[in-house]
Amino acid sequence: MRKALASLALAAMISTSLVAPALGAVKTGDSCKAVGATSIVKGYKYTCIVLGKKKVWGKAVKIVTPSVAKPSPSSSPSATPAPSATPTLTLAQQWSATGSRAMEGYLKAFPQQPAQFPELETIWRVSDSVNPIISAEIQKQYKESIAFWSAYTKHQGVLQVIIGTLDDIAFVCQWRNSYLMMSDNGCTSSFRQDKSRAWDAHTTQFNGKATDFYFMTDPKTLGNGDFYPRVPHEFFHNVQFAQTLRYKYILPCWAEEGGAEFFGIFVASQGTPDGYLNMRIKLMGDRRGKLKQSGLEQSDWKAWLLSTDMNSLVDGKSGWGCESVQSEGIYSYGFMATEYLNLKLGTAGLLALYRDAGSLGWDKAIEKSFGKSKSEAYDEIALYMKSEYDIGINQKVIRG
């Protein structure tokens, strides 16, 4: 009986040593008693093995505690799914959501079309007083404008571009008059002499030749929002000149200046929709003239078109014929009218309208392009202007 009890006690001790941590210090290579017995010390597990004829503790093995997977929110009846992030919309996406058609014609022109005609050659006259930064930026923008329009039109002759400071009026007049073979003794007095202006930009076509010229002293002026589209604006007058030499005597003031303003920001954006829309939104904020009030009807816009239908130059008369309507929005509202012409006719079709106007006159040319009377065509343009103007003044779009 005693032997049986002793055997049971010994078996219990051996069984316990197989699963319980060792009470004493354990090291690899130290002798152990039962093969297969394990001992855990400071996160490491040792196993008793036979090495040769001895029983020793084997190499320590680090114990890795498996991580317990947490239930996902969807598996818990009380969990609330995390809200999905709201995507950030570009300005172009925001504006298109308003119902505006502004981007339709724009997206047809960019990416930029390949050249179909030789690029216009230029001659540069830059005053020694001009900051090189100003000269470099204006020349860069001319290269961009020339590249864009080489897809649509062939130019006549060579364009002269003059750059002077605000004090270089005599320099500009000298080169303008000599190149165009003009006898304009009053040139220097025809430009603003005060120093309150930050810049001036003009274009003159005479004797079948063209000259663009700029006055600017401070390079910071290049970043002014109102100047930035000015180079492609002035260049577009040369595009109009290429369609008909007498465009100033033929195109209505809203078409001449509104067209230059539209394509000014169109080309200046260089295929960046948000850049185009930022400049467009600024123009839409114009509240000058008779149209500054809200609640305008289609008939109001048609009346505006008809009231600005005069020409900037008239045979036998001096001065700028658009002066009386300059404050009536011929740049900003004329911009919207040209935007519709470009949308309906396409850029090539718009230039064809200018060419037809040179041979048929404006009224007949607009009737040919629209396939209806001028009055009906103006109704159509006015409806678009009303729609886009209403969107522009009623929508609060975040600017990019």
C-alpha positions in Angstrom: 0.0 0.0 0.0 2.8 2.4 0.9 4.6 1.6 -2.4 1.4 2.4 -4.3 0.9 5.7 -2.6 4.5 6.6 -3.2 4.1 5.8 -6.9 1.0 8.0 -7.1 2.7 10.9 -5.4 5.7 10.6 -7.7 3.5 10.5 -10.8 1.6 13.6 -9.6 4.9 15.4 -9.1 6.1 14.5 -12.6 2.8 15.5 -14.2 2.8 18.8 -12.4 6.4 19.6 -13.6 5.3 19.1 -17.2 3.0 22.2 -17.1 4.0 24.4 -14.2 6.7 27.1 -14.4 10.0 26.1 -12.8 10.5 27.5 -9.3 14.2 28.0 -9.7 16.3 29.7 -12.3 16.5 27.8 -15.6 19.2 28.1 -18.2 19.8 26.4 -21.5 22.1 23.3 -20.9 21.3 22.9 -17.3 20.1 19.4 -16.3 16.4 18.7 -16.0 14.5 15.6 -14.7 11.8 14.7 -17.1 11.9 14.7 -20.9 9.2 16.9 -22.3 8.8 19.0 -19.2 8.6 22.8 -19.7 9.5 25.8 -17.7 8.6 29.4 -18.4 10.9 32.2 -17.2 10.5 35.9 -18.0 8.5 35.3 -21.1 10.7 32.5 -22.5 9.8 28.8 -22.6 12.4 26.0 -22.0 11.8 22.3 -22.8 13.6 19.4 -21.3 15.3 17.4 -24.0 17.9 14.5 -24.2 21.3 15.7 -25.3 23.7 12.7 -25.6 23.0 10.7 -22.5 21.8 13.7 -20.4 18.6 15.4 -19.9 19.0 19.2 -20.3 17.0 22.3 -20.9 16.9 23.2 -24.5 17.1 26.7 -26.1 14.7 29.4 -24.9 11.8 30.2 -27.1 10.1 33.6 -26.8 6.4 33.2 -26.1 4.2 35.2 -28.5 0.8 36.1 -27.2 -1.7 36.1 -30.0 -3.7 39.3 -30.3 -7.4 39.0 -29.8 -9.4 40.3 -32.7 -11.8 43.1 -31.9 -15.3 42.9 -33.3 -15.9 45.2 -36.3 -18.4 48.0 -35.9 -20.7 46.3 -38.4 -20.8 43.1 -36.2 -22.0 45.0 -33.2 -25.7 45.9 -33.2 -25.1 49.1 -31.3 -22.2 50.3 -33.5 -22.7 53.4 -35.7 -20.9 53.3 -39.1 -18.3 56.1 -39.5 -19.5 58.8 -42.0 -17.8 58.7 -45.4 -15.6 61.7 -46.2 -17.3 64.3 -48.5 -15.2 64.6 -51.7 -13.7 68.1 -52.3 -15.1 69.5 -55.6 -13.1 71.7 -57.9 -14.4 75.1 -58.8 -15.3 73.8 -62.2 -17.3 71.0 -60.8 -19.1 73.4 -58.4 -19.9 75.8 -61.2 -21.1 73.2 -63.6 -23.5 72.0 -60.8 -25.2 75.4 -61.0 -26.6 74.8 -64.4 -24.1 77.1 -66.1 -23.0 76.2 -69.6 -19.7 78.2 -69.3 -17.5 75.2 -69.4 -19.0 73.7 -72.6 -17.1 75.9 -75.1 -14.0 76.0 -72.9 -13.6 72.2 -72.8 -13.8 72.1 -76.6 -10.8 74.3 -77.0 -8.6 72.6 -74.4 -6.4 70.6 -74.7 -5.0 73.2 -77.1 -5.6 72.4 -80.8 -2.6 71.7 -83.1 -1.3 74.6 -85.3 -2.8 74.9 -88.7 -1.2 78.2 -89.7 2.3 79.7 -89.4 2.9 81.5 -86.1 2.7 85.3 -86.2 6.1 87.0 -86.3 6.8 89.7 -83.8 9.2 92.7 -83.5 10.0 93.8 -79.9 10.8 97.3 -78.8 11.7 97.4 -75.1 12.8 100.5 -73.3 16.0 100.3 -71.3 14.1 101.5 -68.3 11.8 98.5 -68.3 12.3 95.9 -65.5 13.4 92.6 -67.2 10.8 90.7 -65.2 8.0 92.7 -66.9 9.5 92.2 -70.4 10.0 88.5 -69.9 6.4 87.9 -68.6 4.8 89.9 -71.4 6.9 88.1 -74.1 6.0 84.7 -72.5 2.3 85.5 -72.7 2.6 86.6 -76.4 4.2 83.2 -77.2 1.2 81.5 -75.5 -1.3 83.6 -77.4 0.4 83.2 -80.7 0.6 79.4 -80.2 -3.1 79.2 -79.3 -4.3 81.2 -82.3 -2.1 79.4 -84.8 -4.7 76.7 -84.7 -7.4 79.1 -86.0 -6.2 81.9 -88.2 -3.5 83.2 -90.5 -2.1 86.6 -89.7 -1.0 89.4 -92.0 2.5 90.9 -91.8 4.6 91.3 -88.6 3.3 92.5 -85.3 5.3 95.1 -83.4 5.1 95.1 -79.6 6.4 98.0 -77.5 7.0 97.9 -73.8 7.8 101.1 -71.8 7.6 102.3 -68.2 4.9 104.7 -67.2 7.3 107.6 -68.1 8.1 106.2 -71.5 5.3 107.7 -73.5 7.6 109.5 -75.9 9.5 106.2 -76.5 6.3 104.3 -77.2 4.9 107.1 -79.5 8.2 107.2 -81.5 8.2 103.5 -82.3 4.4 103.2 -82.9 4.3 106.2 -85.3 7.4 105.2 -87.3 6.4 101.5 -87.7 2.8 102.3 -88.7 3.9 105.4 -90.7 1.5 107.6 -88.8 1.7 111.4 -88.5 0.3 111.6 -85.0 1.9 114.7 -83.4 -0.5 114.5 -80.5 0.4 111.0 -79.5 2.2 111.9 -76.3 -0.7 114.0 -75.1 -3.2 111.3 -75.9 -2.1 109.0 -73.1 -2.5 109.5 -69.4 0.3 111.4 -67.8 -0.6 110.8 -64.1 1.3 108.3 -62.0 -1.8 107.0 -60.3 -2.3 104.4 -63.0 -0.5 101.1 -62.5 -0.5 100.1 -66.2 -1.8 100.9 -69.7 -2.3 98.6 -72.6 -3.3 99.5 -76.2 -3.3 98.2 -79.8 -3.3 100.3 -83.0 -3.8 99.0 -86.5 -3.0 101.4 -89.4 -1.9 101.1 -93.0 -2.3 97.3 -92.8 0.1 97.0 -89.9 -0.4 96.5 -86.2 1.3 97.5 -83.0 0.6 96.6 -79.4 2.1 98.6 -76.6 2.3 98.6 -72.8 3.2 101.0 -70.0 4.3 99.4 -66.7 7.0 100.3 -64.1 6.4 97.9 -61.1 6.7 94.2 -61.8 4.2 93.5 -59.0 1.5 94.9 -61.4 1.9 91.7 -63.4 0.0 89.9 -60.6 -2.9 92.3 -60.7 -6.1 90.4 -61.5 -7.3 93.0 -64.0 -4.0 93.0 -65.9 -3.3 89.3 -66.0 -5.6 88.6 -69.1 -4.6 91.9 -70.7 -1.9 90.6 -73.0 -4.2 87.9 -74.7 -7.0 90.6 -74.7 -4.9 93.0 -76.8 -3.6 90.1 -78.9 -7.2 89.1 -79.8 -7.7 92.5 -81.4 -5.0 91.3 -83.9 -7.0 88.2 -84.4 -10.0 90.3 -85.3 -7.7 92.4 -87.5 -6.6 89.2 -89.3 -10.3 88.5 -90.2 -11.1 91.9 -91.5 -8.8 94.9 -91.5 -11.6 97.3 -90.8 -13.0 95.4 -87.8 -13.2 98.6 -85.7 -15.5 100.1 -88.3 -17.7 97.0 -88.6 -18.0 95.0 -85.3 -20.4 96.4 -82.6 -18.6 97.7 -79.5 -19.9 94.8 -77.4 -18.5 92.3 -79.9 -15.1 94.1 -80.4 -14.3 94.6 -76.7 -16.4 91.8 -75.2 -14.8 89.4 -77.6 -11.3 90.5 -76.6 -12.2 90.2 -72.9 -13.7 86.7 -73.4 -10.7 85.4 -75.2 -8.4 87.3 -72.9 -9.3 85.2 -69.9 -9.9 82.2 -72.1 -6.3 82.1 -73.4 -4.7 83.4 -70.2 -6.1 80.4 -68.2 -4.0 78.1 -70.4 -6.3 75.2 -70.1 -6.8 75.5 -66.3 -10.7 75.5 -65.8 -10.5 76.9 -62.2 -8.3 79.8 -63.4 -10.7 80.6 -66.2 -13.7 80.5 -63.9 -12.1 82.7 -61.2 -11.5 85.4 -63.8 -15.0 84.9 -65.2 -16.7 85.2 -61.8 -14.9 88.5 -61.2 -16.3 89.8 -64.5 -19.8 88.6 -63.7 -19.7 90.8 -60.6 -19.7 93.9 -62.7 -22.6 96.1 -61.6 -22.0 99.2 -63.8 -24.4 100.8 -66.2 -28.0 100.4 -66.7 -27.9 96.7 -66.0 -26.6 96.9 -62.5 -30.0 96.2 -61.0 -31.3 92.6 -60.4 -34.4 91.0 -61.8 -33.5 91.6 -65.5 -35.5 90.1 -68.2 -34.5 88.7 -71.6 -35.8 91.9 -73.2 -33.5 94.0 -71.0 -30.5 92.1 -72.3 -31.6 92.5 -75.9 -32.1 96.2 -75.4 -28.6 96.4 -74.0 -27.1 94.6 -77.1 -28.9 97.0 -79.4 -27.8 100.0 -77.4 -24.1 99.0 -77.7 -24.3 98.1 -81.4 -22.3 101.2 -82.5 -18.7 100.9 -83.8 -15.5 102.1 -82.2 -14.4 103.9 -85.3 -16.5 105.8 -87.9 -15.3 107.2 -91.2 -14.9 110.9 -91.1 -15.0 111.1 -87.3 -12.3 111.2 -84.7 -12.2 109.7 -81.2 -13.3 106.3 -79.8 -16.8 105.5 -80.7 -17.3 103.1 -77.8 -16.6 105.8 -75.2 -20.3 106.6 -74.6 -21.0 102.9 -73.6 -17.7 102.1 -71.9 -19.3 102.2 -68.5 -22.3 100.1 -69.7 -20.4 96.9 -69.4 -19.2 96.3 -73.0 -16.3 94.3 -71.5 -18.1 92.2 -68.9 -21.6 91.9 -70.4 -20.1 91.7 -74.0 -18.0 88.9 -72.6 -21.2 86.8 -71.9 -22.5 87.6 -75.4 -19.2 86.4 -77.0 -19.2 83.3 -74.8 -22.5 82.3 -76.4 -21.3 83.0 -79.9 -18.3 80.8 -79.2 -20.6 78.1 -77.7 -23.0 78.2 -80.6 -20.6 78.7 -83.5 -17.4 77.3 -82.2 -14.2 79.3 -82.3 -13.6 78.8 -86.0 -17.2 79.7 -86.7 -16.9 82.9 -84.6 -13.9 84.0 -86.7 -15.9 83.2 -89.8 -18.6 85.5 -88.5 -16.0 88.3 -88.3 -14.8 87.6 -91.8 -18.4 87.6 -93.2 -19.0 90.9 -91.4 -16.1 92.4 -93.3 -17.8 91.6 -96.6 -21.5 91.5 -95.8 -21.8 93.9 -92.8 -22.5 92.9 -89.3 -26.3 92.5 -89.6 -26.1 90.2 -92.7 -23.3 88.2 -91.1 -25.1 87.6 -87.9 -28.2 86.5 -89.9 -26.1 84.1 -92.0 -24.4 82.5 -88.9 -27.7 82.0 -87.0 -30.0 81.3 -89.9 -32.5 83.8 -88.7 -33.0 87.5 -88.5 -30.7 89.7 -86.4 -33.6 90.4 -84.0 -34.2 86.7 -83.5 -30.5 86.1 -83.1 -30.2 88.8 -80.5 -33.2 87.2 -78.6 -31.2 84.0 -78.5 -28.0 85.7 -77.2 -30.0 87.7 -74.7 -31.6 84.6 -73.3 -28.2 83.1 -72.6 -27.0 86.3 -71.0 -30.0 86.4 -68.7 -29.5 82.8 -67.7 -25.8 83.1 -67.0 -26.1 86.5 -65.2 -28.8 85.1 -62.9 -26.6 82.2 -62.0 -23.6 84.5 -61.5 -25.3 86.8 -59.1 -27.4 84.2 -57.2 -24.8 81.4 -56.7 -22.3 81.5 -53.9 -19.5 79.4 -55.4 -16.2 78.9 -53.4 -13.4 80.4 -55.4 -10.3 78.2 -56.1 
